[in-house]
Each structure stands twice: as C-alpha cells, then as structure tokens.
Amino acid sequence: MQKSINFSPLEYEKPSPGEILERSRSFLKLMKKRRTVREFSDEPVPDEVLMNCIEAAGTAPSGAHMQPWHFVLVKDPQIRKQIRIAAEKEERTNYEMRYSEEMKKDIEKLETNFEKPYLEHAPALIAVFKESYRIENQIRRKNYYVNESVGIATGLLITALHYTGLVTLPHTPSPMRFLNEILHRPGNESPILLLPVGYPAEGTCVPDLQRKPMEKLLTVF
Ligand SMILES: Cc1cc2nc3c(=O)[nH]c(=O)nc-3n(C[C@H](O)[C@H](O)[C@H](O)COP(=O)(O)O)c2cc1C
C-alpha cells in the first residue's frame, strides 16, 4: 500500500534523570501559580506574544489529526464592546433564569455576576471555536473527538499564556452563538470559550481556592 505521507525521524533529546526531575519540579511550581483573573489592566500585549501562544495551542494532538479548532483574536475595541454587550445580555438571563439554584450556590464563592467589564478592559480577547465537522469539496466530513481535541488545545493555550506571564479567564457566556455572528464564523464552528487576555489590574485579588490534594487527584496501581 502506498503511504499518503512520509515519516521522518523524531526530533528528541533525552534529558538526564536529574534534568527531567528538575524540569518537572519547576514546571509544577509555575503551574501552581496559574490563576483565573477577572480584573485586567488595559496595557496592550505584543501581537507576537499572542500569536506565539495561539500557534503553540495549534500544536495540540487531535483525533485523526483533524485539528478541529479555530481561534479568533479580537483587539478592536468596537468589537470587544459589541461582544461585551451580547455576553452580558446572555449572562443576565443566565443569572436570572437559566442557572439552577444549585449552580448559583456553587459559583457564589467566586462573587461573579452578569457584568463582564473585562471583555472591554482586557486588551485582547481570544475566542476558541470547535469545528464540529468540516466541509471538503462541498461535502460534509466528520471530525473526531472534537471536544477532547479542542479542550487539549485550549489547555495548551492557557498554559502558554501563563508561561509568558500573561493572565486569562476561561469565560463561557452560554449560549455563545452571538460570537459566530459578530466574528463572522461559519455554521460548522461553535464557540466554546472566550478568553480575555492581558496583564492583571493593579491590586487584583483572586479567591482562595483549594486544589484537590494528590490522594484525591490520583490513583496509582
Ligand atoms: C470550562 C470553564 C468555564 C468557565 N467559565 C467561567 C465563566 O463563565 N466565568 C468565570 O468567571 N469563570 C469561569 N471559569 C473559571 C473558573 O471559575 C475557575 O477556573 C475556577 O474557579 C478555578 O480557579 P482558578 O482557574 O483560578 O484555579 C471557567 C472555567 C472553565 C474551565
């Protein structure tokens, strides 16, 4: 059978046991400092930094390498304002009608409400879209493990932003179809997250949350 793509040797340098341990420790230390931030300064972020982080997200593994994601970077203040108005409209309905009492109780500790000023204050928004299916030569083709693949890519994006020294917030003003309209994305794409990106506002505080301890996080056989 003829191969449709070539295979090349893996680019890989094996770290020494000391190095691998050191890297795991310093990465864990870095990741422990990642926090969701809801107050942003309006200081601009260099374009290349945002592009690099988005390109890093695009290195994620995906089902059958379909790469079922698309990112939209919004810096234009007018469009950010439009997004804020549409998101707050949905969020107001969420808080007043759609959220169950249980959910409201669960998010109470975060002290959030329908107002989303960060959608305008943060200098950049990244909207993450999943490509539920794709169109090739006008034929609808399947993508595989779309939610898993886009979730992993978004995880890489959040990690990359954190690594560079930026902060973000995974925001879900569901339903988010308004993003298709405002950002002119086609019907095979659905927005899954809206990430305001930038630097934290001076004096930003975050809730004191506990992460799951290892004995609850992990089972080893
Ligand atoms: C899928 C997803 C959706 C989220 N949606 C919102 C949201 O709409 N608004 C919000 O303020 N935070 C949202 N968050 C942020 C969580 O509240 C936050 O990650 C959690 O409280 C833990 O805090 P930490 O990220 O600082 O560790 C979301 C997080 C995830 C992963």
Ligand as a Chemical Component Dictionary entry (heavy atoms), coordinates in Angstrom:
data_LIG
# 
_chem_comp.id                   LIG 
_chem_comp.type                 NON-POLYMER 
_chem_comp.pdbx_formal_charge   0 
_chem_comp.three_letter_code    LIG 
# 
loop_
_chem_comp_atom.comp_id 
_chem_comp_atom.atom_id 
_chem_comp_atom.alt_atom_id 
_chem_comp_atom.type_symbol 
_chem_comp_atom.charge 
_chem_comp_atom.model_Cartn_x 
_chem_comp_atom.model_Cartn_y 
_chem_comp_atom.model_Cartn_z 
_chem_comp_atom.pdbx_ordinal 
LIG C1  C1  C 0 -14.884 25.432 31.035 1  
LIG C2  C2  C 0 -14.751 26.560 32.014 2  
LIG C3  C3  C 0 -15.707 27.562 32.031 3  
LIG C4  C4  C 0 -15.575 28.640 32.899 4  
LIG N1  N1  N 0 -16.489 29.660 32.826 5  
LIG C5  C5  C 0 -16.320 30.745 33.586 6  
LIG C6  C6  C 0 -17.180 31.861 33.437 7  
LIG O1  O1  O 0 -18.071 31.884 32.581 8  
LIG N2  N2  N 0 -16.994 32.937 34.233 9  
LIG C7  C7  C 0 -15.995 32.969 35.173 10 
LIG O2  O2  O 0 -15.870 33.977 35.863 11 
LIG N3  N3  N 0 -15.143 31.929 35.323 12 
LIG C8  C8  C 0 -15.259 30.837 34.552 13 
LIG N4  N4  N 0 -14.377 29.779 34.658 14 
LIG C9  C9  C 0 -13.223 29.888 35.587 15 
LIG C10 C10 C 0 -13.414 29.022 36.837 16 
LIG O3  O3  O 0 -14.338 29.619 37.705 17 
LIG C11 C11 C 0 -12.030 28.865 37.513 18 
LIG O4  O4  O 0 -11.177 28.166 36.649 19 
LIG C12 C12 C 0 -12.152 28.109 38.827 20 
LIG O5  O5  O 0 -12.882 28.890 39.753 21 
LIG C13 C13 C 0 -10.771 27.776 39.409 22 
LIG O6  O6  O 0 -9.991  28.922 39.585 23 
LIG P1  P1  P 0 -8.516  29.032 39.006 24 
LIG O7  O7  O 0 -8.646  28.957 37.500 25 
LIG O8  O8  O 0 -8.003  30.357 39.481 26 
LIG O9  O9  O 0 -7.719  27.870 39.514 27 
LIG C14 C14 C 0 -14.480 28.693 33.799 28 
LIG C15 C15 C 0 -13.525 27.669 33.788 29 
LIG C16 C16 C 0 -13.650 26.633 32.902 30 
LIG C17 C17 C 0 -12.571 25.571 32.866 31 
# 
loop_
_chem_comp_bond.comp_id 
_chem_comp_bond.atom_id_1 
_chem_comp_bond.atom_id_2 
_chem_comp_bond.value_order 
_chem_comp_bond.pdbx_ordinal 
LIG C1  C2  SING 1  
LIG C2  C3  SING 2  
LIG C2  C16 DOUB 3  
LIG C3  C4  DOUB 4  
LIG C4  N1  SING 5  
LIG C4  C14 SING 6  
LIG N1  C5  DOUB 7  
LIG C5  C6  SING 8  
LIG C5  C8  SING 9  
LIG C6  O1  DOUB 10 
LIG C6  N2  SING 11 
LIG N2  C7  SING 12 
LIG C7  O2  DOUB 13 
LIG C7  N3  SING 14 
LIG N3  C8  DOUB 15 
LIG C8  N4  SING 16 
LIG N4  C9  SING 17 
LIG N4  C14 SING 18 
LIG C9  C10 SING 19 
LIG C10 O3  SING 20 
LIG C10 C11 SING 21 
LIG C11 O4  SING 22 
LIG C11 C12 SING 23 
LIG C12 O5  SING 24 
LIG C12 C13 SING 25 
LIG C13 O6  SING 26 
LIG O6  P1  SING 27 
LIG P1  O7  DOUB 28 
LIG P1  O8  SING 29 
LIG P1  O9  SING 30 
LIG C14 C15 DOUB 31 
LIG C15 C16 SING 32 
LIG C16 C17 SING 33 
# 
